[in-house]
């Protein structure tokens, strides 16, 4: 068996294996894929907008993550100074 015919057999085998797991590429399949991709993009965009709205609300209410972290550090330092001064 020549290398070319062996390569062709391997390619035929791989193609057959792919066809078992991948649906045929039809206009309906392509349309479903486009709709799924659009839905995923929409969901992702909605999640980003929601997260940004929550972050904006937290900042507006003075509860930003940075401010909270700074307050925690200040409280910790106060507790340490109290513990070592008494």
SULMO-V797626 format. One record per residue. N is the residue number from 1. PSI is psi in radians with two decimals (* if undefined). OMEGA is omega in radians with two decimals (999 if undefined). D_LAST is the distance of its C-alpha to the last C-alpha in whole Angstrom. Layout:
# SULMO-V797626
n->(N | N)
psi->(PSI | PSI)
omega->(OMEGA | OMEGA)
d_last->(D_LAST | D_LAST)
This chain:
# SULMO-V797626
n->(1 | 2 | 3 | 4 | 5 | 6 | 7 | 8 | 9 | 10 | 11 | 12 | 13 | 14 | 15 | 16 | 17 | 18 | 19 | 20 | 21 | 22 | 23 | 24 | 25 | 26 | 27 | 28 | 29 | 30 | 31 | 32 | 33 | 34 | 35 | 36 | 37 | 38 | 39 | 40 | 41 | 42 | 43 | 44 | 45 | 46 | 47 | 48 | 49 | 50 | 51 | 52 | 53 | 54 | 55 | 56 | 57 | 58 | 59 | 60 | 61 | 62 | 63 | 64 | 65 | 66 | 67 | 68 | 69 | 70 | 71 | 72 | 73 | 74 | 75 | 76 | 77 | 78 | 79 | 80 | 81 | 82 | 83 | 84 | 85 | 86)
psi->(2.27 | 2.86 | -0.69 | -0.77 | -0.59 | -0.73 | -0.71 | -0.71 | -0.72 | -0.77 | -0.76 | -0.73 | -0.80 | -0.73 | -0.74 | -0.69 | -0.72 | -0.74 | -0.43 | -0.55 | -0.33 | 2.24 | 2.75 | 2.56 | 1.68 | 2.90 | -0.63 | -0.68 | -0.76 | -0.74 | -0.75 | -0.69 | -0.74 | -0.75 | -0.71 | -0.72 | -0.74 | -0.73 | -0.71 | -0.73 | -0.73 | -0.77 | -0.77 | -0.78 | -0.73 | -0.71 | -0.72 | -0.76 | -0.77 | -0.80 | -0.72 | -0.65 | -0.73 | -0.74 | -0.73 | -0.71 | -0.72 | -0.73 | -0.75 | -0.57 | 0.06 | 0.39 | 0.64 | 2.71 | -0.68 | -0.79 | -0.72 | -0.75 | -0.75 | -0.76 | -0.70 | -0.70 | -0.75 | -0.80 | -0.74 | -0.78 | -0.71 | -0.77 | -0.71 | -0.80 | -0.63 | -0.76 | -0.67 | -0.28 | -0.33 | *)
omega->(-3.13 | 3.14 | -3.13 | -3.13 | 3.09 | 3.09 | 3.13 | 3.11 | 3.11 | 3.13 | 3.10 | 3.14 | -3.13 | 3.13 | 3.10 | 3.12 | 3.13 | -3.12 | 3.11 | -3.03 | -3.09 | 3.13 | 3.12 | -3.12 | 3.14 | 3.08 | 3.12 | 3.11 | 3.12 | 3.13 | 3.11 | 3.12 | 3.11 | 3.13 | 3.10 | 3.11 | 3.11 | 3.12 | 3.12 | 3.11 | -3.13 | 3.12 | 3.12 | 3.13 | 3.12 | 3.12 | 3.12 | 3.13 | 3.14 | 3.13 | 3.14 | 3.08 | 3.10 | 3.13 | 3.11 | 3.12 | 3.13 | 3.12 | -3.14 | 3.13 | 3.11 | -3.13 | -3.12 | -3.12 | -3.14 | -3.14 | 3.11 | 3.13 | 3.12 | 3.12 | 3.11 | 3.11 | 3.13 | 3.12 | 3.13 | 3.13 | 3.09 | 3.12 | 3.11 | -3.12 | 3.08 | -3.12 | -3.09 | -3.12 | -3.06 | 999)
d_last->(90 | 89 | 86 | 86 | 88 | 85 | 82 | 84 | 84 | 80 | 80 | 82 | 80 | 76 | 78 | 79 | 76 | 74 | 77 | 76 | 72 | 72 | 74 | 77 | 77 | 78 | 78 | 76 | 74 | 73 | 73 | 70 | 68 | 68 | 67 | 64 | 63 | 63 | 61 | 59 | 58 | 58 | 55 | 53 | 54 | 53 | 50 | 49 | 49 | 47 | 44 | 45 | 45 | 42 | 40 | 41 | 40 | 37 | 37 | 38 | 36 | 33 | 32 | 33 | 32 | 30 | 29 | 27 | 26 | 24 | 23 | 21 | 20 | 18 | 17 | 16 | 14 | 12 | 11 | 10 | 9 | 6 | 6 | 6 | 4 | 0)
